[in-house]
Amino acid sequence: MEHYQFLDMLGMVGYEKSNKNPMKKILVIGSGGAGKSTFAQRLGAILKLEVIHLDSLYWSSGWVEMPKDKWRAVVEDLLQYDSWIMDGNYGGTLDLRLAACDSVIFLDVPRLICLQRLLKRVALYRKASRPDMAAGCHERVNWEFIKYVWDYPRKKRPALLEKLKSCSQTKSVIILKSQADIESYLANQRISHSAIVSTTD
């Protein structure tokens, strides 16, 4: 039986496999405004893995949602790929994605930071679509979404932590709680990946 250790270093809290197998299927989750897409892009560039932004697939131009049954089929197909970094929440398919991944990274960023980033995002993309969003979905923030982000620590986070705890014996689970944690984690991944590449050259 593999051994696991609880991480409480560099401000991180979570579980990580002690055998240090390379990460090939990585979920990135967190509240709106936590920085999931940006983090996924940066990690993908380090690990040389394809990044899948779920938002860009779920929404069509004009903020039209994909039917739930079709969306589930799309996610099931994506999970068949040999490797990926997948960012997004979408609770209806989270169990599927947790079962398929080998690693999950939860950006547990304070809600005030999340809200600040949302407002900045609106200012930057008020008349355009974000790079990680479907074309024709100009950035928007309404009261319902603001309330969702504000309530996330109380309404969504506890159940999510329970899910992560339950899968921590078979997955690498890492929780990053601040931008400093994020930068430290990415720096460590950059060093580790460079070391792996140099030993295989």
N, C-alpha and C positions, 0 to 999 in steps of 0.2 A: 504493500500500500504506500502511495506517495505521501510525503510529508509536506505540510503547508505551514507558512509562518505569517503571523499578523504583522502588517506593515504599519509603522507609526514613525516614519522618518521623512525628512524634508517636508513636514506638514501634511503628509499623505496618511490616509487611513484606508485599509483594505486588506485583501488577501492576495498573495501572489505565489505561484508554484515555485518550489525551491529548486526544481530541476532546470529552470531557465530555458525551456524550449522556446524557439523563435515564435513570435506572434504572427499569425497569418490571417486570422479572421477576428477583427476587432470592432466592437461596438463603442460608439461615443454617445453618451446620453447626458441629459441635464435640462434644467429649466430653459424656457425661452430667454435669449439674451445671455446665456452662459458662455457663448463662444464656441459651440460645438463644431460648426463648419470650419471656422478658422483653425481650430486645434486639429481637426481631422486632416486638413490640407497640409499643415506643417508636419504632422506625424507621417503622413503618406509620403511626403518628400524625403523624409529621413529614412524610412523603411522601404521605400520604392514599392509601395503597394497602391493599387487602384483605390480611389476614394469615391464612395457612392453617397451622394446627398439625397436622402429620402424626400426632402421637401420638393426637389426639382422633378421628382417622378410622381408624387402624389397629387400635386396641383397642376392644372392646365391654365392657359391664358384667361385672365379675368377672375382668378381665384376660384376655379371650378374644381370641386373635389372628385377624386376617382371613386366609383362605387366600391363598397366595402369588399364584396366577394372578388372583384377583379383585383383590388389592391392586395389582398391576401395572396392571390396567385402570383402577382408580380414579385412580391417579397419572397415567396417560396422559390421562384426561379433564380432570383439574385443570390440566395443563400447557397445555391449549388456551385457557385464559382469557387475556384481553388483558394483564392485569397482576396481580402478586401478590408477596407476600413469603412464602416457604415455609420453615418451620423444622423440622428433624429430620434424622436420619442415614439409616437404612434403606439399607444398602449395596446391596441387590438392585435398587434403582431409582435409585441415585445417577447412573449414566451417563445415564439418561433425563433426569433433572433438570438435570444439567450441560449437556446438549445444548440444552435448552430455555431456560435462563436467560440473561440478559445480564450478570449480576453474581453473584458468590458471596463471602460473608463467612464466614471461618473464625475462630471464637472459640477461639484457641489458649491457653486459660487453664491455669495450673499445676494439676496434679492435686490438690494439697492443698486449693486453693481450691474445686475441684469437689466434693471429698468433704465439705468443710465445708458447702457449700450443699445437698448432698443430705441431710445430717443435719438441717439447719435446715428443709428442705422436709418431711421426715417429721414433725418436731415440729409444723409448722403445719397439715399436712393428714393427720394420722394417721387420722382418722375421716371424711375427706371427700375428694372428688376435686378436683384442681387445676383452675383455670379453663381451662387449655389441655389438659386430659385429658378423656376420655370419662366420662360419668356412670357411677357404680358402680365406678370404678377408684380405690379409696382408696389413698393414697400408701403405697408400700412400698419397702424397700431390703433386698435379701438379699446374702449373701456373694458370689454369682456376679456381681451387678451392681457391687459394690464392687471386686471383682477386675478387672472390665472397665474401670472408670474408672482404677484404678491402673496397669493395663497399657497403657492407651490411647496414651501417648507412645511406647511401644516397639513395640506391635503394630499400631496403626491409623494413627498420625500419619505415618510415613514414606511409606506407599503413598498416603495422601490428598494429601500434599504433591506427590508425583509427578503425580497426576491434575490437581491445580491448576496445576502448572507446564505441563503439556501443553496445557491449554486457555487459557492466559494470553494467547495471541496473538489470541483472538477474544472473550474475556470480561474484564470487570473483576474482578480477584481481589484481595481485601483480607484481611489477616490481622491480627487484634487480639489482643495477647498479655497484656493486663492490664485491670483495670477503668478505669485512667486512660486507656488507649488507647480503650476503648469510649466513655467520656464525651467525649473529645476528638473522636472521629469523629462522634458524634451531634450535638455542638455545631456542628461544621462543616457537617453536613447541614442542620441547622436554619437556619443563616445562609444557606447556598447556596439552599435551597428558598424562603426568605423573599425573597431577591433575585430569584429567577425569578418568583415570584408578583407581586411589586411591578412588575416590568417588563412583565408581561402585563395588568395591570389598566388 
